[in-house]
Amino acid sequence: DLPIRRVFLKDVRSAVWTDSTLNCPQENSEIVAVRSDGYRIVLEVGDQEFLFHTDFDRVLACDPDNEQLPDDFVMATDEPTAEVTPETTEAS
């Protein structure tokens, strides 16, 4: 019963998951090696964050303690990826 205006998209990143659990195994889950394109999504509600892993057929809630990110996955940072300077903003 939460109004949608209180749910904020904090981060979304594309990922290539490496197993059938979308790299977020649950207790007693069978893990099969398979590559799946999808996304890692973090939603924020108040002071709580909710983590989801997706492919193009399903969305799985993921406990951060169970999350197993692929080796090539790049996490979000609060630092800018490039510094804007007069040299980078001048027209050629």
JOJO-V135778 format. One record per pair of residues at least 24 apart in sequence whose C-alpha atoms are under 8 Angstrom apart, sorted by the first residue. I is the first residue (numbers start at 1). J is the second residue. D is the distance in Angstrom with one decimal. If there is no record, write none. Layout:
BEGIN
i:I j:J d:D
i:I j:J d:D
END
This chain:
BEGIN
i:6 j:45 d:6.0
i:6 j:46 d:7.2
i:7 j:43 d:6.6
i:7 j:44 d:5.9
i:7 j:45 d:5.0
i:7 j:46 d:7.9
i:8 j:43 d:5.6
i:8 j:44 d:5.1
i:8 j:45 d:6.5
i:9 j:41 d:7.7
i:9 j:42 d:6.4
i:9 j:43 d:4.7
i:9 j:44 d:6.3
i:10 j:41 d:7.8
i:10 j:42 d:5.4
i:10 j:43 d:5.3
i:10 j:44 d:6.0
i:11 j:40 d:7.9
i:11 j:41 d:5.8
i:11 j:42 d:5.1
i:11 j:43 d:7.1
i:11 j:76 d:7.6
i:12 j:39 d:6.6
i:12 j:40 d:5.6
i:12 j:41 d:4.5
i:12 j:42 d:6.4
i:13 j:39 d:5.5
i:13 j:40 d:5.3
i:13 j:41 d:6.7
i:14 j:38 d:5.8
i:14 j:39 d:4.4
i:14 j:40 d:6.4
i:15 j:39 d:5.1
i:15 j:40 d:6.6
i:15 j:73 d:6.8
i:16 j:70 d:7.5
i:17 j:69 d:7.9
i:17 j:70 d:6.7
i:18 j:70 d:6.9
i:22 j:53 d:6.3
i:22 j:54 d:7.1
i:22 j:55 d:7.5
i:23 j:53 d:8.0
i:23 j:67 d:6.1
i:23 j:68 d:5.0
i:23 j:69 d:6.3
i:23 j:70 d:7.6
i:24 j:53 d:7.6
i:24 j:62 d:5.9
i:24 j:63 d:7.5
i:24 j:66 d:5.4
i:24 j:67 d:4.6
i:24 j:68 d:6.0
i:25 j:66 d:6.2
i:25 j:67 d:7.4
i:26 j:66 d:7.3
END
